[in-house]
């Protein structure tokens, strides 16, 4: 102890230098890869103390080795928001390889995801069905013989649904041509005209039929009709039983000639609507086809106050509004059997109301050229 005191008295300056140099040498040595990483280091030519002294000369002080610069802290510890933005930029860059454009798109929150739709579908509005999705209602000459009691006012509104089975969805399917196999899961519901289609058309054996003479929208749910299946076997059945017992992919409805002298157009429309609602209840996946009422001949239309094409055209328009172009379609076979005035060609009919057996080929053709392929 006395020896140390003696050294301190005689060599005070030297001791102070030794005590202060040792920590600086340690700081220089430990900081050679961080604080003094830009300086050359050699245990012989550039020892730790020399590094510290050079640093002091350049404004790099020893105590900075214990303090992280603010810039480095921010760089090493990015905020959570910065991390999210960087991740978003990296994600969009990986998709297109263009970070400048894609990052701008990623920041645009107004970009909507486009709902995927089937390849054969078209997107449109919900106020009107696009052209080509349903047939237009064929018009006919008005011979001014109609009893207005069978009509509804011209400004009558029919289907105004914005939701439900009759509402337009914005996704539509165009009509096109098919072969007879398309009708293998189809059911045709109708009156005597549909009976003729079953007996004389080419679809018997391909499709099922549920039809009866004199049937109409007012009594069809209360009567038994004749059901003919794809194997051409037949039996009596109500509409409800036929819809409940089997599953159909397509259902065609053709009713209206026997109602021409019953009520007005709106009454007919309401009963037709009820039938379609029942069909949809029992067959939720089926495509429904509303078939326009076939016109009558010029002789009949120009002489009969109720069975004429003026009433038929108004009623066809009314039921056509029930089509949504998505899974309910309006099709009109009249262009295949009528003349330029919209009258049934006289040589195709014996009574001006029903087709001759040989003329059902035209109805068959209209069906095969106006079918919707859904969901492909």
C-alpha positions as CSV (number, residue, x, y, z in Angstrom):
1,X,0.0,0.0,0.0
2,X,2.8,2.4,0.9
3,X,4.5,1.4,-2.4
4,X,1.5,2.4,-4.4
5,X,1.2,5.7,-2.5
6,X,4.9,6.4,-3.3
7,X,4.4,5.7,-7.0
8,X,1.4,8.0,-7.0
9,X,3.3,10.9,-5.5
10,X,6.3,10.6,-7.8
11,X,4.5,9.6,-11.0
12,X,1.1,11.3,-10.6
13,X,0.9,12.4,-14.3
14,X,2.0,9.0,-15.6
15,X,-0.6,7.2,-13.4
16,X,-3.3,9.5,-14.6
17,X,-2.4,8.9,-18.2
18,X,-2.3,5.1,-17.6
19,X,-5.7,5.1,-15.9
20,X,-7.4,7.2,-18.6
21,X,-5.7,5.4,-21.5
22,X,-6.7,1.9,-20.5
23,X,-10.5,2.5,-20.8
24,X,-9.9,4.3,-24.1
25,X,-7.8,1.4,-25.4
26,X,-10.7,-1.0,-24.5
27,X,-13.3,1.3,-26.1
28,X,-11.2,1.4,-29.3
29,X,-10.7,-2.3,-29.3
30,X,-14.4,-3.1,-28.7
31,X,-15.6,-0.5,-31.1
32,X,-13.4,-1.5,-34.0
33,X,-16.4,-3.1,-35.8
34,X,-19.0,-0.6,-34.9
35,X,-18.1,3.0,-33.8
36,X,-14.7,2.9,-35.5
37,X,-15.5,0.5,-38.3
38,X,-14.5,3.0,-41.0
39,X,-11.0,3.4,-39.5
40,X,-8.0,1.1,-40.2
41,X,-7.1,-1.0,-37.1
42,X,-3.9,-2.8,-36.4
43,X,-2.7,-3.9,-32.9
44,X,0.8,-2.6,-33.8
45,X,0.3,0.5,-36.0
46,X,-3.2,1.5,-35.1
47,X,-4.0,0.3,-31.5
48,X,-7.3,0.9,-29.8
49,X,-6.1,4.2,-28.2
50,X,-5.1,5.5,-31.6
51,X,-8.6,4.7,-33.0
52,X,-10.2,6.7,-30.1
53,X,-7.9,9.7,-30.7
54,X,-8.5,9.7,-34.5
55,X,-12.2,9.5,-33.7
56,X,-12.1,12.5,-31.4
57,X,-10.3,14.4,-34.1
58,X,-13.1,13.6,-36.5
59,X,-15.9,14.3,-34.0
60,X,-16.6,10.7,-33.1
61,X,-16.5,10.5,-29.3
62,X,-16.1,7.4,-27.1
63,X,-19.3,7.8,-25.2
64,X,-21.3,7.4,-28.5
65,X,-20.6,3.7,-28.4
66,X,-23.1,3.6,-25.5
67,X,-25.9,5.6,-27.3
68,X,-27.8,4.5,-30.4
69,X,-28.3,7.3,-32.8
70,X,-31.9,8.2,-33.3
71,X,-31.7,7.5,-37.0
72,X,-30.4,4.0,-36.5
73,X,-33.1,3.3,-33.9
74,X,-35.8,4.3,-36.3
75,X,-34.1,2.2,-39.1
76,X,-33.7,-0.8,-36.9
77,X,-37.2,-0.6,-35.2
78,X,-39.7,0.5,-38.0
79,X,-43.2,1.4,-36.9
80,X,-46.0,-1.2,-37.3
81,X,-47.6,1.1,-40.0
82,X,-44.4,1.1,-42.0
83,X,-44.2,-2.7,-41.8
84,X,-47.8,-3.1,-43.2
85,X,-47.1,-0.7,-46.0
86,X,-43.9,-2.5,-47.0
87,X,-45.7,-5.8,-46.9
88,X,-48.4,-4.5,-49.2
89,X,-45.9,-3.1,-51.6
90,X,-44.0,-6.4,-51.7
91,X,-47.2,-8.3,-52.3
92,X,-48.4,-6.3,-55.3
93,X,-44.9,-6.2,-56.7
94,X,-44.7,-10.0,-56.7
95,X,-47.9,-10.2,-58.8
96,X,-47.0,-7.9,-61.6
97,X,-43.3,-7.0,-61.3
98,X,-44.2,-3.3,-61.5
99,X,-44.0,-1.9,-57.9
100,X,-44.7,1.7,-58.9
101,X,-48.0,0.9,-60.6
102,X,-49.2,-1.9,-58.4
103,X,-48.4,-0.1,-55.2
104,X,-50.6,2.8,-56.3
105,X,-53.4,0.3,-57.0
106,X,-52.9,-1.3,-53.6
107,X,-53.4,2.1,-51.9
108,X,-56.6,2.7,-53.9
109,X,-59.3,1.4,-51.6
110,X,-62.1,2.2,-54.1
111,X,-61.1,-0.7,-56.4
112,X,-63.9,-3.3,-56.2
113,X,-63.4,-7.0,-56.5
114,X,-65.2,-8.2,-59.6
115,X,-67.5,-11.1,-58.9
116,X,-66.7,-14.0,-61.1
117,X,-69.5,-15.1,-63.5
118,X,-69.9,-18.1,-65.8
119,X,-68.1,-17.8,-69.1
120,X,-71.4,-17.8,-71.1
121,X,-73.1,-15.3,-68.8
122,X,-73.3,-11.5,-69.4
123,X,-73.4,-8.8,-66.9
124,X,-76.0,-6.0,-67.1
125,X,-78.2,-3.7,-65.1
126,X,-81.3,-4.7,-63.1
127,X,-83.6,-2.3,-64.9
128,X,-83.9,-4.2,-68.2
129,X,-82.9,-7.6,-69.6
130,X,-80.2,-7.3,-72.3
131,X,-81.0,-8.1,-75.9
132,X,-80.7,-11.8,-76.8
133,X,-81.5,-13.1,-73.4
134,X,-85.3,-13.4,-73.9
135,X,-87.4,-13.3,-77.1
136,X,-89.2,-10.1,-77.8
137,X,-93.0,-10.3,-77.7
138,X,-94.2,-10.6,-81.3
139,X,-96.9,-8.1,-82.2
140,X,-99.9,-8.5,-84.5
141,X,-102.4,-6.5,-86.5
142,X,-105.3,-5.1,-84.5
143,X,-108.5,-5.6,-86.4
144,X,-110.6,-3.5,-84.0
145,X,-113.0,-6.2,-83.0
146,X,-111.7,-6.8,-79.4
147,X,-114.1,-6.6,-76.4
148,X,-112.2,-4.3,-74.1
149,X,-113.5,-6.2,-71.1
150,X,-110.8,-8.8,-71.8
151,X,-108.0,-6.2,-71.8
152,X,-106.3,-4.2,-69.1
153,X,-105.5,-0.5,-69.4
154,X,-102.4,0.2,-71.5
155,X,-100.6,1.8,-68.6
156,X,-101.1,-1.2,-66.3
157,X,-97.9,-2.2,-64.5
158,X,-97.2,-5.9,-64.2
159,X,-94.0,-7.2,-62.6
160,X,-92.3,-4.4,-60.6
161,X,-90.3,-6.8,-58.3
162,X,-86.8,-5.6,-57.3
163,X,-86.2,-8.8,-55.2
164,X,-87.4,-12.4,-55.2
165,X,-87.7,-14.9,-58.0
166,X,-89.0,-12.5,-60.7
167,X,-86.4,-9.8,-60.0
168,X,-83.6,-9.2,-62.4
169,X,-80.2,-10.2,-60.9
170,X,-77.8,-8.4,-63.2
171,X,-76.4,-11.7,-64.4
172,X,-78.0,-13.0,-67.6
173,X,-77.7,-15.9,-70.0
174,X,-78.4,-15.6,-73.8
175,X,-80.5,-18.0,-75.7
176,X,-78.9,-20.3,-78.2
177,X,-79.3,-23.6,-80.1
178,X,-79.3,-27.0,-78.5
179,X,-79.9,-30.6,-79.6
180,X,-82.8,-32.9,-78.4
181,X,-80.7,-34.3,-75.5
182,X,-81.1,-30.8,-73.8
183,X,-84.8,-31.8,-73.1
184,X,-84.0,-35.1,-71.3
185,X,-84.8,-33.4,-67.9
186,X,-87.5,-31.1,-69.1
187,X,-91.2,-31.0,-68.3
188,X,-93.8,-29.3,-70.6
189,X,-96.9,-28.1,-68.8
190,X,-99.9,-26.9,-70.9
191,X,-103.3,-27.2,-72.6
192,X,-104.4,-28.9,-75.8
193,X,-101.7,-27.3,-77.8
194,X,-99.1,-28.9,-75.5
195,X,-101.0,-32.2,-75.9
196,X,-100.4,-31.8,-79.7
197,X,-96.7,-31.1,-79.1
198,X,-96.4,-34.3,-77.1
199,X,-98.2,-36.4,-79.8
200,X,-96.9,-34.9,-83.0
201,X,-93.6,-33.2,-82.0
202,X,-90.2,-34.8,-81.9
203,X,-89.6,-34.4,-78.2
204,X,-91.8,-37.3,-77.1
205,X,-89.4,-39.8,-75.5
206,X,-86.9,-37.1,-74.7
207,X,-89.0,-34.9,-72.4
208,X,-91.9,-35.4,-70.0
209,X,-95.3,-33.8,-70.6
210,X,-98.1,-32.8,-68.2
211,X,-101.1,-31.5,-70.3
212,X,-104.8,-31.6,-70.9
213,X,-107.4,-30.2,-73.2
214,X,-109.4,-27.2,-72.0
215,X,-107.0,-26.5,-69.0
216,X,-106.3,-22.9,-68.1
217,X,-104.4,-20.9,-65.4
218,X,-107.6,-20.7,-63.3
219,X,-108.2,-24.4,-62.9
220,X,-104.8,-26.1,-63.6
221,X,-103.9,-26.5,-60.0
222,X,-107.2,-28.2,-59.2
223,X,-107.3,-30.7,-62.0
224,X,-105.6,-33.9,-62.9
225,X,-103.6,-33.7,-66.1
226,X,-102.1,-36.5,-68.2
227,X,-98.5,-37.1,-67.3
228,X,-96.2,-38.7,-69.9
229,X,-92.7,-39.5,-68.8
230,X,-89.6,-40.0,-70.9
231,X,-90.4,-43.7,-71.5
232,X,-93.7,-42.6,-73.0
233,X,-95.7,-44.2,-70.1
234,X,-98.6,-42.1,-68.9
235,X,-100.9,-41.6,-65.9
236,X,-103.1,-39.0,-64.3
237,X,-101.3,-36.5,-62.0
238,X,-101.9,-33.1,-60.5
239,X,-99.3,-30.4,-61.1
240,X,-98.3,-30.5,-57.4
241,X,-97.7,-34.2,-57.4
242,X,-95.6,-34.1,-60.6
243,X,-93.5,-31.3,-59.2
244,X,-93.1,-33.0,-55.8
245,X,-92.3,-36.5,-57.0
246,X,-89.6,-35.7,-59.6
247,X,-86.8,-33.3,-60.1
248,X,-86.6,-31.4,-63.4
249,X,-83.9,-29.3,-64.9
250,X,-86.2,-27.3,-67.2
251,X,-89.9,-26.6,-67.0
252,X,-91.8,-25.1,-69.9
253,X,-95.3,-23.5,-69.4
254,X,-97.7,-22.8,-72.3
255,X,-101.1,-21.6,-71.2
256,X,-103.4,-18.9,-72.4
257,X,-105.7,-19.8,-75.3
258,X,-108.6,-21.1,-73.1
259,X,-108.4,-18.0,-70.9
260,X,-109.0,-15.5,-73.7
261,X,-112.7,-15.2,-72.8
262,X,-112.1,-15.2,-69.1
263,X,-111.3,-12.0,-67.1
264,X,-108.8,-9.4,-68.2
265,X,-105.1,-9.4,-68.8
266,X,-104.1,-8.6,-65.2
267,X,-106.3,-11.3,-63.8
268,X,-104.6,-13.8,-66.2
269,X,-101.2,-12.4,-65.2
270,X,-101.8,-12.9,-61.5
271,X,-102.9,-16.5,-61.8
272,X,-99.9,-17.2,-64.2
273,X,-97.6,-15.7,-61.6
274,X,-99.1,-18.0,-58.8
275,X,-98.3,-21.0,-61.0
276,X,-94.7,-20.0,-61.5
277,X,-94.3,-19.4,-57.8
278,X,-95.6,-22.9,-57.1
279,X,-93.2,-24.3,-59.7
280,X,-90.3,-22.5,-58.1
281,X,-91.3,-23.7,-54.6
282,X,-91.1,-27.4,-55.6
283,X,-88.3,-27.0,-58.2
284,X,-85.9,-24.4,-56.9
285,X,-83.1,-25.3,-59.3
286,X,-85.1,-25.6,-62.5
287,X,-84.8,-23.2,-65.4
288,X,-88.4,-22.0,-66.2
289,X,-89.5,-21.1,-69.7
290,X,-92.6,-18.9,-70.1
291,X,-93.9,-19.7,-73.6
292,X,-95.8,-17.0,-75.3
293,X,-99.4,-17.8,-76.3
294,X,-99.5,-18.9,-79.9
295,X,-101.4,-16.4,-82.1
296,X,-104.6,-17.3,-84.0
297,X,-105.2,-17.0,-87.7
298,X,-106.4,-13.8,-89.4
299,X,-109.9,-15.2,-89.9
300,X,-110.2,-15.9,-86.2
301,X,-108.5,-12.7,-85.0
302,X,-110.5,-10.4,-87.3
303,X,-113.9,-11.9,-86.3
304,X,-113.7,-13.0,-82.7
305,X,-114.0,-10.4,-79.9
306,X,-112.1,-12.5,-77.3
307,X,-110.0,-15.0,-79.2
308,X,-107.9,-12.5,-81.2
309,X,-104.3,-11.5,-81.4
310,X,-104.8,-8.1,-79.7
311,X,-105.7,-9.8,-76.5
312,X,-103.0,-12.4,-77.0
313,X,-100.3,-9.8,-77.5
314,X,-101.2,-7.9,-74.4
315,X,-101.2,-11.1,-72.3
316,X,-97.9,-12.2,-73.8
317,X,-96.4,-8.9,-72.8
318,X,-97.8,-9.3,-69.2
319,X,-96.3,-12.7,-68.6
320,X,-93.0,-11.8,-70.3
321,X,-92.4,-9.3,-67.5
322,X,-92.1,-12.3,-65.1
323,X,-88.9,-13.4,-66.9
324,X,-85.7,-12.4,-65.1
325,X,-83.2,-13.6,-67.8
326,X,-81.3,-15.5,-65.2
327,X,-83.3,-18.7,-64.5
328,X,-86.7,-17.6,-65.9
329,X,-87.0,-16.9,-69.6
330,X,-89.7,-15.7,-72.0
331,X,-89.6,-17.5,-75.4
332,X,-92.0,-16.8,-78.3
333,X,-92.6,-19.4,-81.0
334,X,-94.9,-17.1,-83.0
335,X,-92.2,-15.9,-85.5
336,X,-91.9,-19.6,-86.6
337,X,-95.7,-19.9,-87.4
338,X,-97.0,-16.4,-88.2
339,X,-97.1,-14.2,-91.2
340,X,-95.9,-10.5,-91.4
341,X,-99.1,-9.3,-89.7
342,X,-98.5,-11.6,-86.8
343,X,-101.4,-13.9,-87.7
344,X,-101.1,-17.7,-87.6
345,X,-100.4,-19.0,-91.1
346,X,-103.7,-20.4,-92.4
347,X,-102.1,-23.4,-94.0
348,X,-100.5,-24.5,-90.7
349,X,-103.9,-24.7,-88.9
350,X,-107.3,-26.4,-89.6
351,X,-109.3,-24.4,-87.1
352,X,-107.2,-21.2,-86.8
353,X,-106.2,-22.1,-83.2
354,X,-104.4,-25.4,-83.3
355,X,-101.5,-26.5,-85.4
356,X,-101.8,-29.3,-87.9
357,X,-99.7,-32.4,-87.0
358,X,-97.1,-31.6,-89.6
359,X,-96.6,-28.0,-88.3
360,X,-95.4,-29.0,-84.8
361,X,-91.9,-29.4,-86.3
362,X,-91.8,-25.6,-86.3
363,X,-92.6,-25.4,-82.6
364,X,-89.9,-28.1,-82.0
365,X,-87.4,-26.0,-83.9
366,X,-88.2,-22.8,-82.0
367,X,-87.5,-24.6,-78.7
368,X,-84.2,-26.0,-79.9
369,X,-83.1,-22.6,-81.2
370,X,-84.1,-20.7,-78.1
371,X,-82.6,-22.4,-75.0
372,X,-80.4,-21.1,-72.2
373,X,-77.3,-22.9,-71.0
374,X,-77.0,-22.0,-67.4
375,X,-73.8,-21.8,-65.3
376,X,-71.2,-22.9,-67.8
